[in-house]
Structure formats: structure tokens, C-alpha cells
Amino acid sequence: MSYSACVEASGIRGPSLQSAGSTDRTPESSIGRCLQTNTKSGNRRVTGESPAARRHRGDSSRMSAMLQLPLVVTAQVDLVLVLVSLLALWTRLSRLSYPNAVVFDEVYYGQFVSLYMKRVFFIDDSGPPLGHMILALGAYLGGFDGNFVWNRIGAEYPSSVSVWSLRVLPALCGALCVPLVYLLTLELRFSHLSALGAAVLLLLENSLIVQSRFMLLESVLIFLVLLAFFSYLRFHNAPTSSWFRYVWLLLSGVSCAAAIGVKYMGLFSYLLLLGVAFLHTWNLVGDQSLNVCVQCVCRVVCLLVVPVLLYVFWFYLHLSLLNRSGPHDQLMSSAFQASLQGGLSRITQGQPLEVAYGSQVTLRSSASQLIPCWLHSHKANYPVRCCHPRLIGLCVSDRQELVVDTPPRPVRHGDVIQLVHGMTSRFLNSHDVAAPMSPHAQEVSGYVDFNVSMPAQNLWKVDISNREAESEVWKTILSEVRLVHVNTSAVLKLSGVSLPEWGFRQLEVVAEKLFKAHGSSLGWNVEEHRYGTSQEPKEREAELHSPTHIDVDRKISFWAKFLELQWKMLAVKQEESEHKYSSAPLEWITMETNIAYWLHATTNAQIHLIGNPVSWGVANLSLLAYQLLAAVYMLRRRRGFKDLPDAVWDQFVCLGCVCVGGWVVNFVPFLLMEKTLFLYHYLPALCYLYLLSPALLEHTHTHLLRYTHTHTHTHTHTH
């Protein structure tokens, strides 16, 4: 009695390699064959035995049979897929350390990698942090300590820096894009020949090779987007009875979240995938054999909930790793800065929490500016306000000695105070007079009596806007305060306009009616806070220069930091400068531009990012041909002519949604952007066209040329 043990790698299309002794060449029957014995005695009924004894006897027979030889292993290996994968790895990973110098945008991303190694906080307004963390992971695995100055393109890497580890993860993602396109074509239900054509187009595209071999993010983005579509189509094409297919759906959601975490451009591909999934889900609603609620809930969880949670998780890792003060701190709020090690937290350590009458403080504007602004005054003939950190005294009525009571009397919401500049001893004042640069608002100045019959109006009401979250007491760093002028009900704010030369080119401070003022520019918060309780001037001066040693927890929650960082990334944009290799999106289609990535100083060796003109032209022709063919099909279907069976039409529509739709969502947004653009921004859109070209050629050959030939033959025979 002989048995065979069979193992099959399901889900891989391609030629089948079988061990000797296997006579059944049908792959679909291999699993069923594993479950059958080669003897008929196992089916015989043995009389005189109890059912339990028969089961025990059968189990013993099967166990003994499984231990007998030979053991036959059946596996499916797509040799073409293996071949293109190996070629992709060779073209992307060979001699990866060349050149041993900084190449183009490596000078940009390398700075962030160094900051990760040193755990120093930074903001990159061009995208979320996952891409930077992936590059930093490669650097970390290579032992990079962050001590390299990324100051210019062409700078030689020292021997202590593993260049290979810096570039290996983007290169690996670029290599995996080739077999992924092969598999994605199969999931679109086209032939292995079309899959090979798409893989070859990506394999031989020199712009993708160049972009993959350096510490850049486009190859990572392309890999994640292709993986998201492949996983979703694998889920969609799997039998509905298989619960394992939801693993593919989950992988699709994870890939979408990762793509958005690398670059915000991944959001457009994610929205396209959601649109395709919605159409598929809508078609399932009419199928009464399925539990529609379960199907919808699984899709919502995997494609909506999981990506949102993972997107937040990327920032949680980012903020957990970068816990030290750095060069970008000043873009963040005082509370955010105080949560980092060093920087403001070192300055404010031990200072009093509650602002009291007689306190000396710095007041910082909460307005979103590239440069932080503090309330200040110059001792000049025409006093103005500007952005520069200085101490400002808070006092009540005519008290100018700036001594707090014992115990200190805190300032509360609704209190009326006076503010006096510590260096000039002038009170913060406002009149119903037009501001010098903003005539719609009223002037704010340090009051000086020039005998012009204008009495001082230097009373301000404290309005704590976040008192419900904090308290009625004015707190250092935590409280956001609006200062309302008592006489005119105008609110102290930044106008956003710079003063001229006589104002030292610093920002203008005005008072504006509350119903006219913009909310984001009205708030102020205290950063530095000191006070003295001694009546003796020398002792009080010593108190002001020493911490109060009051331990106060000023850490803000992760959600507060997350929301603030999101706003800063979207609202605070760095100044864009013209680049000699920048280009317009329309130039990408005709490949009228290129980028010089690297130039050797002595040998004149060069690396350029430039496309393959042949495959670039094929891609453009395929895009045009699909649109024309789709228009003809739809017009004829509208007239009642069905040129294609329903299954073929669905395949054609799906191809357009994924490939043409992918090109549109990755190209059209750049037409609306006002930023410096480069040729490499077109590479994700180009990959969709490389996926389209062989599939469209197969469709034309199978359903157009063959249909025309058959129709002509039939017509001649009838005649």
C-alpha cells in the first residue's frame, strides 16, 4: 500500500515543474490527489469491529503509510517571474555604492536621516515622516551615526559611512516593482506574455533604474502603490468562500497607509483604489447569496479604519523618536517646544506656572509665522512693535516696582492689567488712531506724554481663550490669551505686515476690533516667566536670574502635538526657489527635460535622470489609443452594438480604471501645484502606462484583429 505526499504553491501562475514519478499533469487536481490513497482496502467495511476500532485502525494505517517512501513534492514555479526578478535585483543593486558621493536630493533627505540618528525634531513640509524613517532605518542598520554634513551635491562620503546601507532600501523597492507589475498584470486577467511585456518595460526604463539606486523616495512610493492595487485585485479575484482573501485586503489597506506616509501624492492613488473598491462593493449589494453587511464592514475596516490608524501611528513613531530640541522648534508652539529635551524646556525649567501681578514675562504671538514673534518695544522717537524676545512687566494700576505679593496673586480671566516694557518703562498703549501700515486697525505704541491732549489708554483685559481646557488662571506656556483694549474693545494682534526701515523691518503690532480680527493672529502666550518677592532691589534682581524650582509638568498630549504638526506641515511652506533643472508637467510627457544628478569633478563622469525614448513613446501612444478605443466602444454600446462580451468589457473597464486612472491621479494634480517640480515626479504616473501598454496590445490583438479577420472570412464564405 503506497501513498504520496503533495505540496502545492497555490496562486502562482506559470509552468509546472514536477518530480519524477508524477504522472498527473493537471495542477488543479494535485491537492485532491494528496487526499486520496492508492488502495481500495481503506474503503472496505470490516465486520466485527466497533466504529472506534475501525477509526483507530484507519488512522494507524494512514500514519504508517505517510512514513513510507517515496515522498513526491509538486510545486509551481514561474521561471519567467523568477528571471525578471533576478534581473531587476541585478540592475538596481549591483555596484550600489557608486558613486561614493552625495547625489542630487540625497543632500536633502540626508539631513533628515542625520536628525533621526541624533533624535532631533524637524518638520518636512513636503511629506509625512514614514519615508524618512525608512531611509533612516537603512542608515541605522549600516551603523550611521548622523555625523556627516550634507551641505552640497558631490561631497564625498567618508569611509565610516556605509553608502550601500543608505541606498539599499529604495533600491530593493525599485527592484520589487518589476515582479509586482508582472503579477498585477495577471490579476487584471491578462496573459503571461502581457505580464512579461509590462515587466520588461519597467526593467529597462533607465529613469526608474537611476531613481531606485539612490537615497530617494519615488521607488518606495511606486512599490507601495503597486502593492496596494495588486493586493486588492488579488482579494477581489479570489473565491468569495475563502476567508484568507481578507489578508490580501488588509495588506492593501496597509500599503495605502504606507504610501500616504511616504508622500502625500500617495493619497490620490489611495482615493482611486477606494473608488474601484466602492464600485465592486456596490455590485455585491444585489447578490443575495452573500452577507452584504459582513462584506461592507470588512472593506470599511481594512480600507478606511486601518489606513487612518496607521497614518497616525507613523506620526506617533516620528514624535517618539524625535524628542530633542532642534532647528525647527521655533515653528511650533511654546507648549510643543517645552515638551522636547533642551531648547525652551531648558530655559523654562523650574519657572513659576501661574502668572501673577508683578511677574516679568515674554509674550509670544500664536500666529502661524515662519519666524516666531515676541512683543517688544524700541526706544525710538516713533515707538513701534516688532518681533524680538524681551521681558515685559505685568503690573496693576501705577505699580511699577514689579514685586509680587506673598503669596503671589495670580492673574485670572477677566482681570484688567497694565503691561510695561522692562527696558523703556513705557506702558503698552493704544488709541483710536490708524496704525502706520494697517489703516483699518488702530495704532499700538509705548505711551509717552507729548502734551498732545491724548491721555494714556493703557488698560487691557485678559481673555483666556482656552480656559475650559486649562483653567481661569493665566498659566505659563499653557494658556492662550487675548488682550482686549478696555477703552476701544480692540484686540492686540499681529497685522502680518512688516514695518519700513524706521521700524527695523519687523512685524507690525496693532489693535483691531474683535469682529474684524482673524482668530489665528489674536492669541499670545507666556514663554519665559520670572518674578521676585524681595523688596530689596539687589535681592530681587538675584531672584529674577535664578529658577524658582517649581516642578510643573507642562507636557502636552500626543493628539495635541499630532494636530499641531499636521497644521504646520500644511500651512507653513518653505520659500520655493527656481531650480535650473525644474520643469513643467507638460514637458514630462514629451520628455523635453532631464536632471543632472551627479558630475565627477575630475573624470567628467556623469549621472543623468532621463527617460527611455522608445518606451516613453509607447506609453504615450497606449494612453491615447485606450482613450480613443474607449470612446468608440461607448458610442457603439450606446447605439446598441456590443462589440465585446460582458466579461471582456468589464476587463477593459477595469484596465482603464487602474492604469489610465492611475496616470490621471498621479499627473493632473501637478498641473495645479505652485511648487518647484522635477522630472522624477512623473515616474509614478509613467509606471501605470507601462502596465497599460502590453495589456492594451493583447486586447487589440485578441478582440479587434481576430474579430475583423473572423468577420471577413465569414462574409467571403457566405458570398
Stockholm file with secondary structure:
# STOCKHOLM 1.0

chainA/1-719         MSYSACVEASGIRGPSLQSAGSTDRTPESSIGRCLQTNTKSGNRRVTGESPAARRHRGDSSRMSAMLQLPLVVTAQVDLVLVLVSLLALWTRLSRLSYPNAVVFDEVYYGQFVSLYMKRVFFIDDSGPPLGHMILALGAYLGGFDGNFVWNRIGAEYPSSVSVWSLRVLPALCGALCVPLVYLLTLELRFSHLSALGAAVLLLLENSLIVQSRFMLLESVLIFLVLLAFFSYLRFHNAPTSSWFRYVWLLLSGVSCAAAIGVKYMGLFSYLLLLGVAFLHTWNLVGDQSLNVCVQCVCRVVCLLVVPVLLYVFWFYLHLSLLNRSGPHDQLMSSAFQASLQGGLSRITQGQPLEVAYGSQVTLRSSASQLIPCWLHSHKANYPVRCCHPRLIGLCVSDRQELVVDTPPRPVRHGDVIQLVHGMTSRFLNSHDVAAPMSPHAQEVSGYVDFNVSMPAQNLWKVDISNREAESEVWKTILSEVRLVHVNTSAVLKLSGVSLPEWGFRQLEVVAEKLFKAHGSSLGWNVEEHRYGTSQEPKEREAELHSPTHIDVDRKISFWAKFLELQWKMLAVKQEESEHKYSSAPLEWITMETNIAYWLHATTNAQIHLIGNPVSWGVANLSLLAYQLLAAVYMLRRRRGFKDLPDAVWDQFVCLGCVCVGGWVVNFVPFLLMEKTLFLYHYLPALCYLYLLSPALLEHTHTHLLRYTHTHTHTHTHTH
#=GR chainA/1-719 SS CCCCCCCCCTTCCSCEEECTTCCCCCGGGHHHHHTCCSCSGGGSCCTTCCHHHHHHHHHHHHHHHHTSSCCCCEEECCHHHHHHHHHHHHHHHTTTTCSSBCCTTHHHHHHHHHHHHHTBCCCCTTSCSHHHHHHHHHHHHTTCCSCCCCCSTTCBCCTTSCHHHHHHHHHHHHHHHHHHHHHHHHHTTCCHHHHHHHHHHHHTCHHHHHHHTSSCSHHHHHHHHHHHHHHHHHHHHSCTTCTTHHHHHHHHHHHHHHHHHHCTTHHHHHHHHHHHHHHHHHHHTTCTTSCHHHHHHHHHIIIIIHHHHHHHHHHHHHHHHCCBCCTTGGGSCHHHHHTSBSTHHHHSTTCCSBCBTTCEEEEEECSCCSSCCBCCCCCSSSCCCCSCCCCEEEECTTCCSCCCCSSCCBCBTTCEEEEEETTTCCBEEEEEEECSSCTTSEEEEECCCCSSSCCCCCCEEEEETTTTTSCSBCBTTTCCEEEEETTTCEEEEEEEEECCGGGTTCEEEEEEETTTSCGGGTCEEEEEEECCCCSSHHHHHHHHTSCCCCCCCCCCCHHHHHHHHHHHHHHCCCCCCCCTTCCCHHHHHTTCCCEEEEECTTTCCEEEECCCHHHHHHHHHHHHHHHHHHHHHHHHHHTTCCCSCHHHHHHHHHHIIIIIHHHHHHHHHHHTCCSCCCGGGGHHHHHHHHHHHHHHHHHHIIIIIHHHHHHHHHHHHHC
#=GC SS_cons         CCCCCCCCCTTCCSCEEECTTCCCCCGGGHHHHHTCCSCSGGGSCCTTCCHHHHHHHHHHHHHHHHTSSCCCCEEECCHHHHHHHHHHHHHHHTTTTCSSBCCTTHHHHHHHHHHHHHTBCCCCTTSCSHHHHHHHHHHHHTTCCSCCCCCSTTCBCCTTSCHHHHHHHHHHHHHHHHHHHHHHHHHTTCCHHHHHHHHHHHHTCHHHHHHHTSSCSHHHHHHHHHHHHHHHHHHHHSCTTCTTHHHHHHHHHHHHHHHHHHCTTHHHHHHHHHHHHHHHHHHHTTCTTSCHHHHHHHHHIIIIIHHHHHHHHHHHHHHHHCCBCCTTGGGSCHHHHHTSBSTHHHHSTTCCSBCBTTCEEEEEECSCCSSCCBCCCCCSSSCCCCSCCCCEEEECTTCCSCCCCSSCCBCBTTCEEEEEETTTCCBEEEEEEECSSCTTSEEEEECCCCSSSCCCCCCEEEEETTTTTSCSBCBTTTCCEEEEETTTCEEEEEEEEECCGGGTTCEEEEEEETTTSCGGGTCEEEEEEECCCCSSHHHHHHHHTSCCCCCCCCCCCHHHHHHHHHHHHHHCCCCCCCCTTCCCHHHHHTTCCCEEEEECTTTCCEEEECCCHHHHHHHHHHHHHHHHHHHHHHHHHHTTCCCSCHHHHHHHHHHIIIIIHHHHHHHHHHHTCCSCCCGGGGHHHHHHHHHHHHHHHHHHIIIIIHHHHHHHHHHHHHC
//
